[in-house]
């Protein structure tokens, strides 16, 4: 791994942890709202 890729890897891990944490907090709500939120996040990352 190149030294310039290490900060990017750390950033992506922190971003993933934030999204997973948000998803766990969001899953306490109703299933429909959670599914809608997951679809929106999927479109953000794919689009």
Secondary structure, DSSP 4 states (H G I P E B T S, - for coil): --HHHHHHHHHHHHHHHHHHHHHHHHTTS-HHHHHHHHHHHHHHHH-
